[in-house]
């Protein structure tokens, strides 16, 4: 048995539905179910009965663990929003589960919000709001956006979103429910995905198109960077409250790994995009081998593409235990370590006596790849050649992905040759940035590639990764640090 691969971890999935006469809670439940891969720590649904009475149910765990029939019967209404969460900012706590509900400062009406992404200026905004007397219920940056909107001046929603979006920096794809509106909002850089679909007389907004298709809802289009979608009894309208960003920065890792292969980004189904990444990798890093295998499930399309381009048979080398959750997505290291051994098993008869080319989508810390390779060797592989469908990750992510700190990133501290030695591969090849961009088929200035280049599409606070992620992962360290500070003369 081997552990799951050392992948980066996605932050959240969001879903919203405006559907008078529909069972909006059940639709949201199924929508979240389809977005489960984006976050497995907590889930929540908020509904609105049409007269501004909100009902909220959140809990820790998988969507299927959080909600039962009684909850869905209790969550009545015409509008609903929902959220699945993996923490990047805020930590793994019940109080950080979303949707977040706040009260409009002017009218007292409730506003519910669910967020995918990370604000890069959260500390400044939070301090400012606290100075104005706002008492936060959580330490998630999403609550900052909710309070900004609740306090935003303006006679129209357009003016109020202008106020919010001028202040927020970083990544935010949002679904928001008010007394009589459903909103979908995407940041001006367009970092995280968001799309809309039409459902009879209603509308659905979701992180990924796969969530629409599960409900039999045809995708209308993606929400554009900087755009606000407003849905109410009069139908759908859209506006762009702030000036367009000079560049867009859609997260490349959504294409490589995060989004489901049956979702569409920029109009393209991701399965063939990933096959093309594998084919490009074969052209850049061809090697003699007997079989090509992928680390399941995320690298399977790329392995098939590699095999086809190289003219080498594709085989399944690992079997995944489908009844173990995506254990790596839980942020607690001890839980990860306890759960990983149940994840995969190797098909020793397939790899024995073979020169094996293994395709995976990333090496983050380099902690699990050596174990993958060791297992293949013990099963009798005569050579193991590692191929990665992304360039080396040299910088952390500040836009909603737990990518490890710079000091933890193996490619920030070792050359490709040194990494190859560290993981014990006969050879190691990473897809080039040009090859990756070509496979995605979008202009480079439409994409964020910061974790490969260190060039961020907006300002990030220096050392933020070390401060935030270390404290989230290591509460004991944070406690010790604060004790040290307290003990100083
Ligand atoms: S830094 Fe990497 S993971 Fe983060 S948004 Fe950019 S491409 Fe995606």
Boltz pocket constraint, residues with backbone or C-beta under 6 A from the ligand:
constraints:
  - pocket:
      binder: B
      contacts: [[A, 191], [A, 249], [A, 250], [A, 251], [A, 252], [A, 253], [A, 254], [A, 395], [A, 396], [A, 397], [A, 398], [A, 399], [A, 400], [A, 401], [A, 403], [A, 448], [A, 449], [A, 450], [A, 451], [A, 452]]
      max_distance: 6.0
